[in-house]
Amino acid sequence: MMHMNNPRLNAMMEEWLPEAAIEKMQEKMEAGELSSHELVLMYQARIAKYDPAIHSVLELNPDALHIAAALDAERKAKGPRGPLHGIPVLIKDNIATQDKMHTSAGSLALKDSFAPRDSFVAARLREAGAVILGKTNMTEWANFMANGMKSGYSSRGGQVLNPYGPDKFDVGGSSSGSGASIASNLAAAAVGTETDGSILNPASQNSLVGIKPTVGLVSRRGIIPIAHSQDTAGPMARTVKDAVFLLRAIAGQDEEDPATLANQIDLTADELFDPAALKGKRIAFVTEEYLGKLSKDKEAIFQKAVETLERLGAEVFEAAMPASKAKWGYKVLLHEFKAGINAYLNDLPPHYPVRSLADVIAFNEKHPAETLKYGQEVLLESEAKSGTLTEAEYLEELGYNLYMAREQGVDYVLEEYGADALLFPMDGSTIGPKAGYPSITVPAGYANDGEPVGITFTGTAFSEPLLIKLAYAYEQATLLRKSPELRITSSEKIHTTS
């Protein structure tokens, strides 16, 4: 079994590290009791020991220890850059990094692909002094490949399992590896991406805080896309504060992504962390959005969360939302996926053979045993579109989605009822993502069988500061997150010494 040869680090890895928050790591590094180099060693040892049972990490950054050592030297010479200085983070395998790691979206067609440059997210993490430790497994093509594909499955990385119940609970998707790895404490925090539920769902399923930002808060440049009208990267962490540290680092304007130029919000204020922030807030929940979707014990957890919010001074009330009756399709995603994937693949180095969605489909057809466990029906449907975004069916559905999700959805409830935010059980509703609006999921408890359950706050565009305050106040009053009991499986991987 993997253990570290260094007795001090071995003890720290087992006893202190599992729920250590980023601020605590910084305190130890500032006091000279811990280095970033040692943090990376401990996380690498945890990955060797625990990841064979959950398959959450696809590959590790071969330069991580050197980067950490350089950041330790910089801290000694000039002091830390900020809260992420020397902190190891994992990022989802659809986020491009210009280094010795691949960026594949879980697909074997891209397993040998190196990105020509850093995504905006990766560049911002490096600027903040974070150590990009590795890439996390994910649902292949962000679950936009086949109908019926299991959350967390990719041809390249296999099936990610939920550390709270590898044999019984859905791990959530498509940022499955980001969720399972941070729940298991294989890094301090992770970046996921979301089109519709792909950060919030694995956050809820793995007892984490997930922030799905407003489309445009974080640049989409260099992220293998599904749909430009809904895609965004966002943080997944064990606490609200840790998630905010990550969000601050990756948010910002990018001349190459026009969506970010509307973003004028400031996430630096310390008053985001106010345990009394719920006092006097009006929070609406729309019963129709979850009727019939919850088991009795999960409904009880949601009711308890509502009572807690009221005890903390919020007024929580039921609201009706016209968008609850909307007929949502997925034509927008089919059209935008082809345009977005073709643009991403076309940007790969000229010698790379996979240049288009048609090439991906052809590659899969050549290697069906390895790549087509669930088929590729969705890829074929998308390839049948023009990729020029000129079709009436696309433009009509896009207009419908935006009108329903915004004016008849989130904004309707906020204006009609004078609400500050909306509250949903679990990972929320499809309405926020279709509007391009932000949400934050926080742990709310565990079902009778031990399955993690979250609650989700949703608001209008760029209302992240308010949602963070609400989530932080709820989290601080409840502190419901518990570590999973991790399994160890014997694996060929575990022969390393450090």
Secondary structure in CASP SS format (residue, H / E / C, confidence):
PFRMAT SS
TARGET T0000
AUTHOR 0000-0000-0000
METHOD secondary structure of the structure
MODEL  1
M C 1.00
M C 1.00
H C 1.00
M C 1.00
N C 1.00
N C 1.00
P H 1.00
R H 1.00
L H 1.00
N H 1.00
A H 1.00
M H 1.00
M H 1.00
E H 1.00
E H 1.00
W C 1.00
L H 1.00
P H 1.00
E H 1.00
A C 1.00
A C 1.00
I H 1.00
E H 1.00
K H 1.00
M H 1.00
Q H 1.00
E H 1.00
K H 1.00
M H 1.00
E H 1.00
A C 1.00
G C 1.00
E C 1.00
L C 1.00
S C 1.00
S H 1.00
H H 1.00
E H 1.00
L H 1.00
V H 1.00
L H 1.00
M H 1.00
Y H 1.00
Q H 1.00
A H 1.00
R H 1.00
I H 1.00
A H 1.00
K H 1.00
Y H 1.00
D H 1.00
P H 1.00
A H 1.00
I C 1.00
H C 1.00
S C 1.00
V E 1.00
L E 1.00
E E 1.00
L E 1.00
N C 1.00
P C 1.00
D C 1.00
A H 1.00
L H 1.00
H H 1.00
I H 1.00
A H 1.00
A H 1.00
A H 1.00
L H 1.00
D H 1.00
A H 1.00
E H 1.00
R H 1.00
K H 1.00
A H 1.00
K H 1.00
G C 1.00
P C 1.00
R C 1.00
G C 1.00
P C 1.00
L C 1.00
H C 1.00
G C 1.00
I C 1.00
P E 1.00
V E 1.00
L E 1.00
I E 1.00
K E 1.00
D C 1.00
N C 1.00
I E 1.00
A C 1.00
T C 1.00
Q C 1.00
D C 1.00
K C 1.00
M C 1.00
H C 1.00
T C 1.00
S C 1.00
A C 1.00
G C 1.00
S C 1.00
L H 1.00
A H 1.00
L H 1.00
K C 1.00
D C 1.00
S C 1.00
F C 1.00
A C 1.00
P C 1.00
R C 1.00
D C 1.00
S C 1.00
F H 1.00
V H 1.00
A H 1.00
A H 1.00
R H 1.00
L H 1.00
R H 1.00
E H 1.00
A C 1.00
G C 1.00
A C 1.00
V E 1.00
I E 1.00
L E 1.00
G E 1.00
K E 1.00
T E 1.00
N C 1.00
M C 1.00
T C 1.00
E H 1.00
W H 1.00
A H 1.00
N H 1.00
F C 1.00
M C 1.00
A C 1.00
N C 1.00
G C 1.00
M C 1.00
K C 1.00
S C 1.00
G C 1.00
Y E 1.00
S E 1.00
S C 1.00
R C 1.00
G C 1.00
G E 1.00
Q E 1.00
V C 1.00
L C 1.00
N C 1.00
P C 1.00
Y C 1.00
G C 1.00
P C 1.00
D C 1.00
K C 1.00
F C 1.00
D C 1.00
V C 1.00
G C 1.00
G C 1.00
S C 1.00
S C 1.00
S H 1.00
G H 1.00
S H 1.00
G H 1.00
A H 1.00
S H 1.00
I H 1.00
A H 1.00
S C 1.00
N C 1.00
L C 1.00
A C 1.00
A C 1.00
A E 1.00
A E 1.00
V E 1.00
G E 1.00
T E 1.00
E E 1.00
T C 1.00
D C 1.00
G C 1.00
S C 1.00
I C 1.00
L H 1.00
N H 1.00
P H 1.00
A H 1.00
S H 1.00
Q H 1.00
N C 1.00
S C 1.00
L C 1.00
V E 1.00
G E 1.00
I E 1.00
K E 1.00
P C 1.00
T C 1.00
V E 1.00
G C 1.00
L C 1.00
V E 1.00
S C 1.00
R C 1.00
R C 1.00
G C 1.00
I E 1.00
I C 1.00
P C 1.00
I C 1.00
A C 1.00
H C 1.00
S C 1.00
Q C 1.00
D C 1.00
T E 1.00
A E 1.00
G E 1.00
P E 1.00
M E 1.00
A E 1.00
R C 1.00
T C 1.00
V H 1.00
K H 1.00
D H 1.00
A H 1.00
V H 1.00
F H 1.00
L H 1.00
L H 1.00
R H 1.00
A H 1.00
I H 1.00
A E 1.00
G C 1.00
Q C 1.00
D C 1.00
E C 1.00
E C 1.00
D C 1.00
P H 1.00
A H 1.00
T H 1.00
L H 1.00
A H 1.00
N C 1.00
Q C 1.00
I C 1.00
D C 1.00
L C 1.00
T C 1.00
A C 1.00
D H 1.00
E H 1.00
L H 1.00
F C 1.00
D C 1.00
P C 1.00
A C 1.00
A C 1.00
L C 1.00
K C 1.00
G C 1.00
K C 1.00
R E 1.00
I E 1.00
A E 1.00
F E 1.00
V C 1.00
T H 1.00
E H 1.00
E H 1.00
Y C 1.00
L C 1.00
G C 1.00
K C 1.00
L C 1.00
S C 1.00
K H 1.00
D H 1.00
K H 1.00
E H 1.00
A H 1.00
I H 1.00
F H 1.00
Q H 1.00
K H 1.00
A H 1.00
V H 1.00
E H 1.00
T H 1.00
L H 1.00
E H 1.00
R H 1.00
L C 1.00
G C 1.00
A C 1.00
E E 1.00
V E 1.00
F E 1.00
E E 1.00
A C 1.00
A C 1.00
M C 1.00
P H 1.00
A H 1.00
S H 1.00
K H 1.00
A C 1.00
K C 1.00
W C 1.00
G C 1.00
Y C 1.00
K H 1.00
V H 1.00
L H 1.00
L H 1.00
H H 1.00
E H 1.00
F H 1.00
K H 1.00
A H 1.00
G H 1.00
I H 1.00
N H 1.00
A H 1.00
Y H 1.00
L H 1.00
N H 1.00
D C 1.00
L C 1.00
P C 1.00
P C 1.00
H C 1.00
Y C 1.00
P C 1.00
V C 1.00
R C 1.00
S C 1.00
L H 1.00
A H 1.00
D H 1.00
V H 1.00
I H 1.00
A H 1.00
F H 1.00
N H 1.00
E H 1.00
K H 1.00
H C 1.00
P H 1.00
A H 1.00
E H 1.00
T H 1.00
L C 1.00
K C 1.00
Y C 1.00
G C 1.00
Q C 1.00
E H 1.00
V H 1.00
L H 1.00
L H 1.00
E H 1.00
S H 1.00
E H 1.00
A C 1.00
K C 1.00
S C 1.00
G C 1.00
T C 1.00
L C 1.00
T C 1.00
E C 1.00
A H 1.00
E H 1.00
Y H 1.00
L H 1.00
E H 1.00
E H 1.00
L H 1.00
G H 1.00
Y H 1.00
N H 1.00
L H 1.00
Y H 1.00
M H 1.00
A H 1.00
R H 1.00
E H 1.00
Q H 1.00
G H 1.00
V H 1.00
D H 1.00
Y H 1.00
V H 1.00
L H 1.00
E H 1.00
E H 1.00
Y C 1.00
G C 1.00
A C 1.00
D C 1.00
A E 1.00
L E 1.00
L E 1.00
F E 1.00
P E 1.00
M C 1.00
D C 1.00
G C 1.00
S C 1.00
T C 1.00
I H 1.00
G H 1.00
P H 1.00
K H 1.00
A H 1.00
G C 1.00
Y C 1.00
P C 1.00
S E 1.00
I E 1.00
T E 1.00
V E 1.00
P E 1.00
A E 1.00
G E 1.00
Y E 1.00
A C 1.00
N C 1.00
D C 1.00
G C 1.00
E C 1.00
P E 1.00
V E 1.00
G E 1.00
I E 1.00
T E 1.00
F E 1.00
T E 1.00
G C 1.00
T C 1.00
A C 1.00
F C 1.00
S C 1.00
E H 1.00
P H 1.00
L H 1.00
L H 1.00
I H 1.00
K H 1.00
L H 1.00
A H 1.00
Y H 1.00
A H 1.00
Y H 1.00
E H 1.00
Q H 1.00
A H 1.00
T H 1.00
L C 1.00
L C 1.00
R C 1.00
K C 1.00
S C 1.00
P C 1.00
E C 1.00
L C 1.00
R C 1.00
I C 1.00
T C 1.00
S C 1.00
S C 1.00
E C 1.00
K C 1.00
I C 1.00
H C 1.00
T C 1.00
T C 1.00
S C 1.00
END
